[in-house]
C-alpha cells in the first residue's frame, strides 16, 4: 500500500510550493501518479463561456477543472436511473464556498432546474441569486428566503411537492422520474446549513426530518437537495446519521476543511482506506524563511486558494480541482454584473402548477420569515371560548395536508402510536425496517417510543 505525507514528499523533492505537486493514488492504493508543475496549475481557471455551465446529456454540470486540465463535473441528475442527487458543499471560512455556490446556482438556472434557495447568511452569501417576486416574473431562483422560518417553509413546500408527485406518478405507473415530462427537476438548496442544523438551533429536529426524508424519497421523484455549509464536524450538521447516506451516495465537494471533519469522512467510509487528500493551504506560492537581517525580502501578498477543492464523488477524488474564477476582480458597490451574467436574463424554472393548490401561499406569494412559516405551519384557530384546538385557518391546500413534523408553534392533537406509524408507512413507498420506522416516528414531534413498542404495533397492523 502506498502511503505518503504531502508536505514531507514536497520537501523531499525540494518543492517549496506544495501547490506545484499533484499526487493521485489508485483506489486499491497500489499505484500512484506524481506530477510536478513549474507553476501552480490552478492559479487561474477561467470560464470562457457561461453556456459551459449547462447540464450535459448525462446530467452533469462543468464546475471547474482539475490540475491537469480535465473538466471537473458535478452530477445533478442521472438519466439512466431517473434520479435527482444529494449535494454537499463543505468549506471553512474564506475557502470560496459562496463563489462555488453561485456557480452551481447559475448552472441550475441555465439547465432548467427549479431552485428553492435558502441563504441563511441573511442573503449575503449569494445576493445575485435573487428570487422571483411571483410566478412568471424575472429572477435567478424560483424562491429565495433568508430566515430560518422561511427555510422551514421551503422544506415543507419541497416535501409537499415531492409527496404530490409520488401520488401522481403512482397513478401513472411510473417508478422513475423523467425530466421535464411533464415536471421540472427541483432542488432545495440551503446555504449556511450549519446555522439551521447546529445544536441549539430552534428548528433543528424538524429540519433534520425533512432533509432526511427528501434525501431518501425525493431522488426517484425529481426532487434533489443540497447543503452548503461551514462545518468542522458532522455533529454540527444534525448528527452523522443525518448525512451518512448523503455523503456516501451523493455529490460531495470539499473546499478547505478541518482535520476533525476529514477524520470523520474517512471513518464513515467516504474515502477508501489509505487514500490521502493533500491539505489545501490558505495561500499559494512559495513561502521562504526570512532572516531578521534580510532588508530586501518581498512582503507582497501571496495569492489565495479560494475555490480549490476535491470533488470527492467525482472520477478523480484525490485530484485537486478549482472552481471557475468568476466575478469582478474588485468588490462592487452592489450586485456584481459579471456574476449576474452567469445566470442570464429572464424567469427561472418553477415548481409545476399541478402542485400550486397543495403548497399554498408561501410559495405562490414568495413569502419569507414568520409570514411564510405561518402560511405552511398554521396555528389552530381559537374556539368560541377563546381556547385553542379549533379548526385550522383556511386558505392554501398546504395547510390541510398531513404534517410529518408538527410546527413548533402548533399544538398537535394526541395520536396513537398506530396512527404515527401508519403516517410514516403512508409517506414511503420504499421498504422500511423497524429501526428506520422507529427513527421516523421519534422525529415526528410526539412522545418518544421504544423499538419493542414499534415492533408490537407493526405486528398488530399486519394482522
N, C-alpha and C positions, 0 to 999 in steps of 0.2 A: 504494500500500500504506500502510495506517495503522500507524504505529509510535508508541510513546509510552513515557515513563518514569513509572511510577505516582507516585513521590514528587514529581517535578517538576510533574506535572499537578495534584496536590493543592495544591501550593504556589501554582501559577498561579491556581487557583480559590479561594485563601485558605481552604483547609480544613486545620486543624491536625491533625485526627484522620483519618488515611488510611482507617480502617475505615468512615467515612461515605461513602466514594467507591467506586462499583462501576462497572467498565468491562468491557464484553463486546465482543469482535470476531467478525466472521463468519469462517468457515473460509477464505475467499478473502482476508480481510484488507482488504476494500474498504468495509466498513461497521462502525460502532461505535455502541454504545449506552452513554451515560454517565448514571448515576443518582447523585444526591446526596441523602443522607438527613439529617434533622435530628439523628438519634442513630444509634449503631451498630445496624443492623437484626438483627445476630446475637448481641446481648448475652445474650439468653435464648431458648433453643429447648427448649420443654417438651414432653415426651412425655405426651399426655393419657391414653392407654390402652395397656397392653402388647400388646393384640391388634393394634395398629397394626404390630407387628413381623412378623406372619405373612406369609409369602410370597404374593404375588398370583397370579392365573391366568397371568401372563406370566413367572413365576419370579423376581420382583423383591422385595426387602425394602426397607422405608422406614427409612432410617438417620438422617435429619435433614431439614433444609430449606435452600433457598438464601436469599440475601439478600432476594429479593422474595417469599418465601413459598412458592415452588414446592417440591414434595417432591423430595428427593434420593434416588434409587433405585439399589440395587446388585443386579445380576443374579447369581443363583446357579444358575439353570437356564433353559435355552432350550427350551421345549416344542416349538417349531417344528422345531428340528434334533435334539432329544433329547440335548442336550449339557450336561454339568456345566461349570463355569467354572474359570478360574485367577484367583486373587485375590491382590493385592499391596497391603499397607498399610504405607506408609513414614512415618516421623516422627522428628525429633530428640528428645532427652531433654526431657521436660516438655511435649510437644506434645499430649498427650491420647491417645496410641496405646492405652494399656491400657483406657481407658474406651470408646474406639471398638471395640476388640476384644470387650469384654463385650457391647456392643450386638449385634454380628454373631453372637456365640456364642449369645446368648439368642434371637435371631431364628431361628437354625438349629434350636434345640430346639423352639421353638413351631411351626416349619414342618415338623417330621417328618424332619429330616436327621440321620443318624448321624454323629457327630463324634468323631474321634480327635484329641485335643488335647495338644500338647507345649508346656509352659510352661517355657522354658529360663532363666527368672529364678528358678528354684527353687520355682515355684508362686506367686510373689508378684505376677505380672502380673495374674492373674485368679483370686484364691483362691476366688471364688464359683463358678467353673466346675469344681467338684469332680466326679470321675468315679465311675462305678458301682464297687462292690466285686465285682460278679459279675453274670451275666445276670439280667435281670428286676428288679434292685434299683433303688432311687431314685438319682438323680444328675442332674447338669446336662449332662454329656457322657458318651458311651459309655465312653471310656477316657482318663484323663489321666496323663501322665508328666511328670517334672520333671528328668530327666537326659538327657545326650546318648546314653547307651546305650539308655535307654528309647525315645528318639526314633527311633533306628535300628531298634528292634524294631517300632515303629509303622509306619515307612516300609516295612519288609519285609512286614508284615501287610497294609498297604494294597495293596502291589504284588501279593501273592499273591491277595488278594480280586479285584483287577482281572483277573488272568490267569484265575482260575476263571470269572469272568463271561464273559470272552472265549470260552472253550471252550463254556460252556453256551449263550450266545447264538448262536454259530456253528452249533451243532446245531439250534437253533430257527429258523435262517434269519433272524435279527434283526440288522439293521445299525445300529439306533438304540436308545438307552435309553428305556424307558417307565417313568416314575417310579411306584414302588410297584406295579408289575406285572411280577414279584412283588417286586422288590428295592427297598430304600430308596436314596435319594440319599445318598452318602457324601462327607464332606470330611475330608481330612487337614490340620490346621491346626498350623503351627509358629510359636510366639510367640518373639520374640528370635532369629529365624532366623539373624541375623548371627553369633551365637555358634557355631552349627553349621557355617557355611559360610565363615567368615573364614579367611585364610591361617594355616596352622599348626594349625587345629582337627583333632583326631585322626581324625574320620570324614568330613572334607570331601569327598574323592573319591567315597566310597561314597554319601554323602547326595546329592551332586550327580547321580549316576547315577539314583537312584530318583526324585528330584524331576523331572528332565527326562523320564524315561520315563512317570511318572504324568501329568505335564502334557501329554505328547504323545499317549498312548494312552488315558488314563482318561476323556476327555471323552465319547466315544460309549458308554461303559460305566457312566455314572452315578457316576464317581469324580472328584471335584474336589480341588484342592489350594490352600491359602492360606498365604502367608508374611507375618507381621507382623514388621517389622524396624526397627532404628535403623541407618541406613547413610548414609555420606557419599559413597560411590562404589560402583558396581556390582561392582567387583573385590572388595569386602568380602562379596559375596553369591555366591561361587562363580564369579565372572567374568561378563562381559557376555553371553557366549554362552548361559549357563545361563538367563538371564532375558529375553533379547530377544523370544522368541515370547510369553512370558507378558505382557510389557509391551505388546506391540503388539495382542494379541488377547484379553488377559484384562481383568479389572476392576481398575483401579489408582486408589488413593486416596492423595493426598499431603497430609500434615499439614505442619508446618513442616519445611523441607528445607535442605540446604546448597547453596551455589552450584555446587559441582562435580557434585553429583547432578543438579541441574536442567540444567546444560550437557550432560551425557551423555544425559539423557532427550530433549532436543531434537535432539541429534546422531543418536540412534538412530531418530528419526522418530516418537516418541510424540506430540509436539506438532507441528502444521504450522508451517512456516517463517513467521515474522512474528508468531505468536501469543505473547502475554506473560502470564505469571501474576504478579500483584502479590504481592510478598513478604508473608508473614503475620508481623506483629511479635509479640513476646513478650507485650506488654501492649496493651490497648485504651484509648482515651481520648486527650484532648489533652495534649500534653507541652509546656509553655512554658519558655523560658529564665527563670532566676531570678537576680536580681541579689544580690550579697552584702549589699547594703544593704536588701533587702526582708525585713522582720521578720515579715510576715504571710502568707507563702506557705503553700500547702497541701501537706503532705508525706504525705498519706494514700496507701495503696497503690492502684495502678491495677488494674482487673480484668484477669485473664489471658485469653488467646485459645485456651486448650486446647480441642481438638475442632474448631477451624476448619480447613477443608481444601478441596482441589479434587478433585472426582470426575472424574478425567481422561478416563475412557472413558464417562462419562455423557453425557446430552444437552447439557449446558451446561459444557463442560470449562474455560472461562475464568471461570466464575462462582464466587465463594466460597460455600461451604456450611458448615454446622456440624452436627456430630452432636448427637443429643439430649442435653440435660443430665440426667444420671441420678445416682442415689445420694444419700446423706445429705449435708447441707450441711457437716457436720463429720466428720472421721475417726472411725470407730467402733472399739471395742475388739477386735472380731472380725469375722466376716463381716457385710457390710453388708446389713441386712434389705431395704432398698429395691432393691438390685441383685438379691438372691435372688428378689424378687417378679417381676422381669423374666423370669426363666427359667420360673417356675411350678413347681408340685409334680409329683411322680411320676417315673417312669422315663423316660429319654431313648430315642430310637430307637437300634437296634443293627444291627451287621452281620448279614446274613441267616444263618440256621442252616445253610443249604446249604454255607457256606464254613467252618464251625467245625472240621470234621475236618481241613481243609487248613491253616488258620492256626495251630492248636495252642494250647499252654498260655499263651503270653504274653498273648494276648487273652482267652481264656476265664477265666483267673485274674487278669487285670488287673495283671500284673507290671510292675515298673519296675527301673531300674538294670541291673547286670550279670546279675541273675537273668532279666530279660526278654531281654537280649541273648543270653545263652547258650541260652535256650529257642528262639530263632529262628535263631541262627548257632551251632550246636553244634560243639564241638571233637571231632576223631576220638578214638575210644577207643584206649587203648594195647593193643598185641598182647601175646602171652604173654611176649615178651622185654622188655617194658617200653618198646618203641618205638612211635612214632605210626604212623599210616597204616592203622589197623584200621577196622572199620565204625563209622559214626556212631552215637551213642547213640540209642536208640529212644524213642518217645513223642512223639506230636504229628505230624500229617501234614505240617506246615510244614517239618520237618527233612528230609523225603525229597524235597521239591520242588527243582528246579534253581535254583541261585542265580546271578543275573546278575553279582553282585559278591561274591566270597568275603569273609567277615568278616576283620577284621584279626587275630583270634585263631586263625583256622582255617588249616590247611596245605593249600591246594588241590592236587589232583593235576594233573600236567602234561597239557595238552590241545594238540592240534594246532590250527593256525590255521583249518583247515577246520571243526573242532568248534566253535571260538569263533564263527566267522561263522555257522554253522548255528544256534547258540543265539540269536544276535541275530535272524536271519530268522524263526525259530520264534516269537519273542516279539512280532512285529509283523505285523499284517495289512496295514497301510498300506505303500505302496511306499517303499523307501529307496534313495537313490543311494549311490555308492561312498564319498563323503566322509562321509555320515551313518553308514554301516556302520563306516568307519574309526574315527570318534569313539566309537561304542558299544563296539567291540572293545577300543580302548585304555583304556576306562573299566572293563573287567571285572576289573582287578587282575592280569592276566597281563603277559607281556613286550610292550613297545611294538613296534608294527609300522608299516610304511610303506604309503603308498597303492598303490604298484606291486604289493606282495605281496597286498593285498586284492583288487585287480583280477584278478591272475592266478588266485587261488583261486576268485573268483566265476566266472571262465570255466570252471574245472575243474568246479565244481558244476553249472553249466548243461549241460555236456557229459555 
